[in-house]
Amino acid sequence: MKAVRLHAYNQSPVVEEVAEPTISGPFDVIVRIGGAGLCRTDLHIIEGQWVEKSGVTLPYTLGHENAGWVHAVGSAVSTVAVGDTVIVHPLITCGFCRACRAGNDMHCTSSAFPGISIDGGMATFLKTTARAVVKLDSSLAPKDIAALADAGLTAYHAVKKAIPLLYPGTKAVVIGAGGLGHIGVQCLKALTPAEVIVVDKSAEALELARGWGADHTVRADGSEVARVREITEGQGAEVILDFVGEGGALESGIAMLRRAGYYYVIGYGGRLVVPTIDIISTEINFIGNLVGTYNDLVELMALTAQGKVRLHTVVYPLEAALDAIHDLESGRLHGRGILVPEGA
């Protein structure tokens, strides 16, 4: 089968032929990929930022944002059948540790992360397990919803944690209206009464954000902190959702935060440097976010079925993965890039 493989850090992946995965355990599920999302994390993987955390052995197949159809199942799988349309939770989990039993799939002590720590879904087939697949209505096209498996899930998870803070009259700032941020805007509008302020460098992205329900849009041109403080009457916002996390976004975002506000770090790549005296004297809070739970993904699919979350995607053939990567690197890709294998 075809797969997008990383052979060396700081070098472009290659599309090449590899062996198809096979069933080896009773709960294994092999998914025929209908769409694999391209994430900025894939760029960070190529840059080598995940070397120490992933422990992956090169070469391996990228792709942690996947949807498709069940191709084969192990002997104990009863929740899905061959031919079912599914979206795939990013992690393979044990189901037995304390985190799994509490529903916190992303903190499983015996997990694997296809596309990061083992072979992922930028390929014809992906091997996962029954715990990771969410069965969908057969009318859904995997390429149309694949980006919800990580970008959507991560945005939903962060917004869900912020819900208790966003009562009527509050304001939330979304930094970055790209592949994750545009879903975050829609989740905020669907789940909270807060006014949503979107900050982005791109005029086109801000125009799209207005269509998704943003109440205010602010161009990140050096004047964004002053503009946000003006919109918030000099107080700053109760919640910042930072979908960028690098390139000056953190410094600007912290300056937009109200006393006792909450800063959700979702995008990454930069360094968070805050004097501790600033943290204690204002009681500001910083929250990390790692994908989301299985139930978060199920809830997000319900919101999508209700028409409250829509994806802005650009489809590329799997063989054109390098074109998609270059478009993402250069800022030409707005929304989420989706790789589709031939014949899917």
C-alpha positions in Angstrom: 0.0 0.0 0.0 1.0 3.7 -0.3 2.1 5.5 2.8 3.7 8.9 3.7 6.9 7.9 5.5 9.4 10.0 7.5 12.9 8.6 7.0 14.9 11.5 8.7 14.2 14.6 10.7 14.4 17.9 8.9 13.9 16.2 5.6 10.7 15.9 3.6 8.7 12.6 4.0 8.4 10.3 1.0 5.4 8.5 -0.5 6.3 4.9 -0.9 5.1 1.3 -1.0 4.9 -0.5 2.4 3.4 -3.7 3.6 -0.3 -3.6 4.7 -1.0 -4.0 8.4 -2.5 -7.3 9.6 -4.7 -8.4 12.5 -2.6 -9.7 15.4 -4.8 -9.2 18.4 -8.5 -10.0 19.2 -9.5 -6.3 19.6 -7.5 -5.0 16.5 -9.3 -3.0 13.9 -7.9 -2.2 10.5 -9.4 0.9 8.9 -9.3 1.6 5.1 -8.5 5.3 5.2 -10.9 7.7 3.5 -9.3 10.9 4.8 -6.2 11.7 6.8 -5.8 15.2 8.2 -2.5 17.2 7.9 -1.7 18.9 11.1 0.9 21.4 12.2 2.1 18.7 14.6 3.2 16.8 11.5 5.5 19.7 10.7 6.8 19.7 14.2 7.4 16.0 14.0 9.4 16.5 10.8 11.4 19.3 12.6 12.3 16.8 15.3 10.4 18.4 18.1 8.8 15.1 19.1 12.0 13.0 19.1 12.3 12.6 22.9 8.5 12.4 23.6 7.5 10.0 20.9 10.3 7.5 21.1 9.4 6.4 17.5 11.8 4.5 15.3 12.3 5.9 11.8 11.2 5.3 9.2 7.5 5.4 10.0 4.1 6.6 8.6 2.7 10.0 9.6 -0.9 10.7 10.2 -2.8 11.0 13.5 -6.1 12.4 12.3 -8.0 9.6 10.5 -11.4 8.4 9.3 -12.5 5.7 6.9 -14.2 2.3 6.7 -13.6 -0.8 8.8 -11.6 -3.2 6.6 -10.9 -6.1 9.1 -11.5 -6.9 12.8 -10.1 -9.2 15.4 -11.9 -12.1 16.8 -13.3 -10.3 19.9 -14.5 -7.1 18.2 -18.3 -6.7 18.4 -18.8 -3.0 18.3 -18.0 -2.4 14.6 -18.1 -4.6 11.5 -16.4 -4.7 8.2 -17.7 -1.8 6.0 -18.8 0.5 8.9 -17.9 4.1 8.5 -15.7 5.2 11.4 -13.7 8.1 12.8 -10.6 7.1 14.8 -9.7 8.5 18.2 -6.0 9.5 18.0 -4.8 7.1 20.8 -4.8 3.3 21.2 -5.5 2.7 24.9 -5.5 -0.2 27.3 -8.9 0.3 28.9 -7.7 -1.0 32.3 -5.5 1.8 33.9 -7.0 4.5 36.2 -7.0 7.1 33.4 -8.9 4.9 31.0 -11.4 3.9 33.7 -11.9 7.7 34.4 -12.5 8.3 30.7 -9.2 10.2 30.2 -8.1 8.2 27.2 -5.3 10.6 26.3 -3.5 9.9 29.6 -3.6 6.1 29.4 -0.4 4.7 30.9 0.0 2.0 28.2 -1.1 4.0 25.1 0.2 4.2 21.6 -0.3 7.2 19.3 -0.5 6.2 15.6 1.2 8.9 13.5 3.4 10.0 16.4 4.7 6.9 18.3 3.8 4.2 15.7 2.7 4.0 12.1 -0.2 6.4 11.4 -3.0 6.9 8.8 -1.4 8.8 5.9 -1.7 5.5 4.1 -4.2 3.2 2.5 -4.8 1.3 5.8 -4.4 2.1 9.5 -4.2 -0.4 12.3 -5.9 0.6 15.6 -8.2 -1.1 18.1 -12.0 -1.3 18.8 -11.7 1.2 21.8 -10.5 3.9 19.4 -13.2 3.8 16.6 -16.4 5.7 16.6 -19.1 4.3 14.3 -20.7 6.9 12.1 -23.7 7.1 9.8 -22.8 5.6 6.5 -23.9 8.7 4.7 -20.9 10.6 6.1 -17.8 10.8 3.8 -14.6 10.2 5.8 -12.7 12.9 4.0 -15.3 15.4 5.1 -15.0 14.7 8.8 -11.4 13.3 9.3 -10.1 16.6 10.7 -12.5 16.2 13.6 -10.4 13.3 14.9 -7.7 15.6 16.2 -8.1 19.2 15.2 -11.8 19.1 16.1 -11.3 16.9 19.1 -8.6 19.1 20.6 -10.6 22.3 20.0 -13.7 20.8 21.5 -11.8 19.5 24.6 -10.3 22.9 25.3 -13.6 24.7 24.9 -15.4 22.2 27.1 -13.0 22.8 29.9 -13.6 26.6 29.6 -17.4 26.3 29.7 -17.7 27.0 33.5 -15.8 30.3 33.0 -17.8 31.6 30.1 -21.1 32.9 31.5 -23.1 35.6 29.8 -21.2 38.9 29.4 -17.7 37.2 29.3 -15.3 37.3 26.4 -13.1 34.6 24.9 -10.2 35.3 22.6 -9.3 32.8 19.9 -5.7 33.2 18.7 -5.3 31.6 15.3 -8.3 30.8 13.0 -6.6 28.0 11.1 -7.1 24.3 11.1 -8.0 24.1 14.8 -9.0 27.6 15.6 -11.9 27.7 13.1 -13.4 24.7 14.9 -12.8 26.3 18.3 -14.8 29.4 17.2 -17.8 27.2 16.3 -17.6 25.2 19.5 -17.5 28.4 21.6 -20.6 29.7 19.8 -22.4 26.3 20.1 -21.5 25.7 23.8 -21.2 29.1 25.5 -22.8 32.5 25.6 -19.4 34.3 25.5 -18.5 37.0 23.0 -15.8 35.5 20.7 -12.8 37.7 19.6 -10.7 36.1 16.9 -7.1 37.2 16.3 -5.2 36.2 13.2 -2.6 37.5 10.8 -4.6 36.6 7.8 -7.4 38.8 6.5 -8.9 35.8 4.7 -8.9 33.7 7.9 -10.6 36.6 9.7 -13.3 36.9 7.0 -13.9 33.1 7.3 -14.1 33.5 11.1 -16.9 36.1 10.8 -18.8 33.5 8.8 -18.4 31.0 11.7 -19.9 33.4 14.2 -17.0 35.5 15.5 -18.3 38.6 17.2 -15.1 40.6 16.8 -12.1 40.0 14.5 -8.7 41.5 15.1 -5.7 41.6 12.7 -2.5 40.4 14.3 -0.4 43.3 12.9 1.2 44.6 16.1 -1.9 46.4 17.3 -3.8 43.3 18.4 -3.2 43.6 22.2 -4.4 47.2 22.3 -7.5 46.3 20.1 -8.5 43.4 22.3 -8.1 45.5 25.5 -10.2 48.2 23.9 -13.0 45.6 23.1 -12.8 44.3 26.7 -12.9 47.8 28.1 -9.3 47.7 29.3 -9.8 44.5 31.4 -8.7 41.8 29.1 -10.6 38.5 28.3 -11.7 35.9 30.8 -10.4 33.1 28.5 -7.7 33.0 25.9 -7.6 29.9 23.6 -4.2 30.0 21.9 -4.2 27.7 18.8 -0.8 29.1 17.7 1.6 28.9 20.7 4.6 30.3 18.9 5.9 33.3 16.9 4.9 35.9 19.5 1.4 34.6 20.0 2.1 33.7 23.7 3.4 37.1 24.6 0.5 38.9 22.9 -2.1 36.5 24.3 -0.9 36.9 27.9 -1.2 40.6 27.6 -4.8 40.1 26.5 -5.7 38.1 29.6 -7.8 39.5 32.4 -6.9 39.2 36.1 -7.7 35.7 37.3 -8.2 34.7 33.6 -7.4 31.3 32.1 -5.0 30.8 29.2 -5.5 27.5 27.3 -2.3 26.4 25.5 -3.3 24.4 22.4 -0.9 25.3 19.7 2.8 24.9 20.5 6.4 25.4 19.4 7.3 28.4 21.5 8.3 28.8 25.2 6.0 30.1 27.9 8.0 32.4 30.1 6.1 34.3 32.8 7.5 35.9 35.9 6.1 34.0 38.9 5.3 37.3 40.6 2.9 38.1 37.7 1.1 34.8 38.2 0.6 35.2 41.9 -0.2 38.9 41.8 -3.0 38.5 39.2 -4.0 34.8 39.7 -3.7 34.0 36.1 -3.9 30.4 35.1 -2.3 28.3 32.3 -3.9 25.1 31.1 -2.4 22.5 28.8 -4.5 20.5 26.3 -3.8 17.1 24.7 -6.4 15.9 22.1 -9.5 14.9 24.1 -11.5 11.9 25.4 -13.4 9.3 23.4 -16.6 10.8 24.7 -15.5 14.3 23.6 -15.2 12.8 20.1 -18.6 11.3 20.3 -20.1 14.6 21.5 -18.3 16.5 18.7 -19.8 14.2 16.1 -23.2 14.9 17.5 -22.6 18.7 17.2 -21.5 18.1 13.6 -24.6 16.1 12.8 -26.7 19.0 14.1 -24.9 21.3 11.7 -23.3 23.4 14.5 -19.7 22.6 13.5 -18.5 22.7 9.9 -15.1 22.0 8.6 -13.1 24.2 6.1 -10.9 21.7 4.3 -8.7 21.4 1.2 -8.4 17.9 -0.3 -5.1 16.5 -1.7 -4.4 13.1 -3.2 -2.2 11.1 -0.8 0.5 11.1 -3.5 0.5 14.9 -3.3 1.3 14.9 0.4 4.4 17.0 -0.1 2.4 19.7 -1.9 0.0 19.8 1.1 2.9 20.0 3.6 4.5 22.9 1.6 1.2 24.7 1.4 0.8 24.4 5.2 4.4 25.5 5.8 4.0 28.6 3.6 0.7 29.7 5.0 -1.2 29.1 1.7 -3.4 26.4 3.3 -6.4 27.8 5.1 -8.5 25.4 7.1 -7.4 21.8 7.2 -5.6 19.8 4.5 -7.0 16.3 4.0 -5.0 13.5 2.2 -7.2 11.0 0.4 -5.7 7.6 -0.8 -6.4 6.6 -4.4 -9.8 4.9 -4.8 -11.2 6.1 -1.4 
